[in-house]
Amino acid sequence: MLQPRVSLAFELVAVAAWIALVAWAMAGGSHAGDGHHHVSATHAVHGGAGFGDLAMWALMSVAMMLPAAVPALAHVGTNSLRWRRQRAMATFAAVYLAVWIGYGVLLLGAAPLWARLPGDAALACALALAAAWQLTVHKRRALRDCHRSSPLPPTGWRAVAGAGRFGLRQGGACLRSCWALMLVMAVASGRSGMLGWMAVLTGIVMAERLARKPRRPAQLAAAALAAAAVALALPAPAWRWY
């Protein structure tokens, strides 16, 4: 516990992203119900998402998905020469996050498909889809791939390529595992209570990533997501928090 963490700088970056999102919400972004959207479905309907939406998605990706990459970042750091450790970790993180930003571009382009749906229908469908995906064999295989490491060359361009290749492999496995959860986030981001959704979904991702037996957290998450989908399909109760 007293040893310095090689991934500390990247963990602090994720914390800074959360602080920025909380500050954004407190400064006025929390008025989502008045038309100020995070990944704005309204903008998508009336002409497409802009750079601001993509930048906000990138910030969300750093806050939600970079913590899940900490074990892989630690692997890169501890298996790289000291003088190039930070460079190798930065290469890994850049490629890993580029995978999620690319997925964000696809979601922003697809936003008109759910933006016109009435009420909570889009979010309920996204939650049901995520719950179903949690129980598939493809999800289990992706989780196994998320826990796999890779040998890293020590120096030269081979070392840069090795870190980038590992970032692409980890990003791809994480995308296959969590694409449905982040679809839920994209749909929910136009609502008040967005930070609550972010916290819940990040907790699911972290539980699956850090558990020695991730299948159990995935099953519990499926049950919670299914319950949320059913709750949204019912008439609006007084205790609804979002």
C-alpha positions in Angstrom: 0.0 0.0 0.0 2.9 2.4 0.7 4.6 1.7 -2.6 4.1 4.4 -5.3 1.4 3.5 -7.9 2.7 3.6 -11.4 -0.8 4.4 -12.7 -1.4 7.2 -10.2 -1.2 10.0 -12.8 -3.9 8.4 -14.9 -6.1 7.7 -11.9 -5.9 11.4 -11.1 -6.9 12.2 -14.6 -10.0 10.2 -14.2 -10.7 12.0 -10.9 -10.3 15.3 -12.6 -12.8 14.2 -15.3 -15.3 13.5 -12.6 -14.7 16.8 -10.9 -15.2 18.6 -14.3 -18.5 16.8 -14.9 -19.8 17.6 -11.4 -18.7 21.2 -11.9 -20.5 21.3 -15.3 -23.7 19.9 -13.7 -23.6 22.4 -10.8 -22.9 25.3 -13.2 -26.0 24.7 -15.2 -25.7 21.4 -17.0 -28.0 19.9 -14.5 -30.9 21.8 -16.1 -31.1 18.9 -18.6 -34.8 18.8 -18.3 -35.0 22.5 -19.5 -33.2 21.6 -22.8 -29.5 21.5 -21.9 -28.3 18.1 -22.8 -25.1 16.2 -22.3 -24.9 14.1 -25.4 -27.8 16.0 -26.8 -30.5 14.0 -28.5 -32.3 17.3 -29.3 -29.3 18.5 -31.3 -29.1 15.2 -33.1 -32.8 15.5 -34.2 -32.3 19.1 -35.4 -29.1 18.8 -37.4 -26.6 16.4 -35.8 -24.3 16.4 -32.8 -21.5 18.9 -32.7 -18.0 19.1 -31.4 -19.2 20.0 -27.9 -21.2 16.8 -27.7 -18.2 14.7 -28.8 -16.0 16.5 -26.3 -18.4 15.8 -23.5 -18.5 12.1 -24.5 -14.7 12.0 -24.5 -14.8 13.5 -20.9 -17.4 10.9 -19.9 -15.2 8.1 -21.4 -12.2 9.3 -19.4 -14.3 9.4 -16.2 -16.1 6.1 -16.6 -13.8 3.9 -18.6 -10.2 4.9 -17.8 -10.6 3.6 -14.2 -11.4 0.2 -15.6 -8.1 0.3 -17.5 -6.0 0.9 -14.4 -4.9 -2.8 -14.1 -3.8 -2.8 -17.7 -2.1 0.6 -17.2 -0.2 -0.9 -14.2 0.8 -3.8 -16.3 2.2 -1.5 -19.0 4.0 0.6 -16.4 5.6 -2.2 -14.4 6.7 -4.0 -17.6 8.3 -0.9 -19.3 11.7 0.6 -18.7 11.6 3.4 -16.1 12.8 6.1 -18.5 10.0 5.4 -21.0 7.3 4.2 -18.5 5.1 7.3 -18.7 5.3 7.4 -22.5 4.3 3.7 -22.8 1.3 4.3 -20.5 0.2 7.4 -22.3 0.4 5.5 -25.6 -1.8 2.7 -24.2 -4.3 5.2 -22.7 -4.6 7.2 -25.9 -5.3 4.2 -28.0 -7.7 2.7 -25.4 -9.7 6.0 -25.2 -9.7 6.4 -28.9 -11.7 3.2 -29.2 -14.3 4.7 -26.9 -14.3 8.0 -28.6 -14.9 6.2 -31.9 -17.8 4.4 -30.4 -19.1 7.8 -29.2 -19.1 9.1 -32.8 -21.3 6.2 -33.8 -23.7 6.8 -30.9 -23.9 10.5 -31.7 -24.7 9.6 -35.3 -27.4 7.2 -34.2 -29.0 9.5 -31.6 -31.9 10.5 -33.9 -33.0 6.8 -33.8 -34.0 7.1 -30.1 -34.4 10.9 -29.8 -37.9 10.8 -31.2 -39.2 8.0 -29.0 -41.8 9.1 -26.4 -41.1 9.4 -22.7 -38.9 6.8 -21.2 -39.2 4.3 -24.0 -35.7 4.7 -25.3 -34.0 4.4 -21.9 -36.2 1.4 -20.9 -35.2 -0.4 -24.2 -31.5 0.4 -23.7 -31.6 -0.9 -20.1 -33.4 -4.1 -21.3 -30.8 -4.6 -24.0 -27.9 -4.1 -21.6 -29.5 -6.6 -19.1 -29.8 -9.2 -21.9 -26.2 -8.6 -23.1 -24.9 -9.1 -19.6 -26.0 -12.8 -19.7 -24.7 -13.7 -23.1 -21.6 -15.9 -23.8 -20.2 -13.0 -25.8 -20.2 -10.8 -22.7 -18.4 -13.6 -20.7 -15.7 -14.0 -23.5 -15.2 -10.2 -23.6 -14.7 -10.1 -19.8 -12.1 -12.8 -20.0 -10.3 -10.9 -22.7 -10.4 -7.8 -20.5 -8.3 -9.7 -17.9 -5.6 -10.8 -20.3 -2.2 -9.2 -20.4 0.3 -8.9 -23.3 4.1 -9.1 -23.5 5.6 -5.7 -24.2 8.9 -5.1 -26.2 11.4 -3.0 -24.1 12.6 -0.3 -26.5 12.3 1.3 -29.8 9.3 1.6 -32.1 8.4 -2.0 -31.3 7.8 -0.9 -27.7 5.5 2.0 -28.9 3.7 -0.4 -31.2 3.4 -3.0 -28.4 1.8 -0.5 -26.0 -0.5 0.7 -28.8 -1.5 -2.8 -29.8 -2.2 -3.7 -26.2 -4.3 -0.5 -25.8 -6.3 -1.5 -28.9 -6.8 -5.0 -27.7 -7.9 -3.9 -24.3 -10.1 -1.2 -25.7 -11.7 -3.6 -28.1 -12.4 -6.2 -25.4 -13.8 -3.5 -23.1 -16.0 -2.2 -25.9 -17.3 -5.6 -26.6 -18.0 -6.0 -22.9 -19.5 -2.6 -22.1 -21.0 -1.2 -25.3 -24.6 -1.8 -24.1 -23.9 -0.1 -20.7 -22.5 2.9 -22.5 -25.5 2.9 -24.8 -27.6 3.3 -21.7 -25.3 6.2 -20.7 -25.7 7.9 -24.1 -29.5 7.6 -23.9 -29.6 8.7 -20.2 -27.3 11.7 -20.7 -30.0 14.0 -21.9 -31.8 13.8 -18.5 -31.5 15.2 -15.1 -29.8 12.8 -12.7 -27.2 12.0 -15.3 -24.4 11.9 -12.8 -26.4 9.3 -10.9 -26.5 7.1 -14.0 -22.8 7.6 -14.5 -22.0 6.5 -11.0 -24.1 3.4 -11.2 -22.8 2.3 -14.6 -19.2 3.1 -13.6 -19.7 0.9 -10.5 -20.9 -2.0 -12.7 -17.9 -1.6 -15.0 -15.5 -1.5 -12.1 -17.0 -4.4 -10.3 -16.8 -6.6 -13.4 -13.2 -5.4 -14.2 -11.8 -5.9 -10.7 -13.6 -9.0 -9.5 -11.6 -12.2 -9.6 -14.8 -14.0 -10.9 -16.5 -11.3 -12.9 -19.4 -13.5 -14.0 -21.2 -13.0 -10.7 -21.1 -9.2 -10.8 -22.3 -9.3 -14.4 -25.3 -11.4 -13.4 -26.2 -9.1 -10.5 -25.9 -6.1 -12.9 -28.2 -7.8 -15.3 -30.8 -8.2 -12.6 -30.5 -4.5 -11.6 -30.7 -3.3 -15.2 -33.7 -5.4 -15.9 -35.4 -4.1 -12.7 -34.7 -0.5 -13.8 -36.1 -1.2 -17.3 -39.3 -2.6 -15.7 -39.6 0.4 -13.4 -39.3 2.7 -16.4 -42.0 0.8 -18.2 -44.5 1.3 -15.3 -46.4 4.5 -14.7 -44.2 7.2 -13.2 -43.9 6.6 -9.4 -43.5 9.4 -6.9 -40.0 8.2 -5.9 -38.5 8.4 -9.4 -35.2 10.2 -8.9 -33.9 10.9 -12.4 
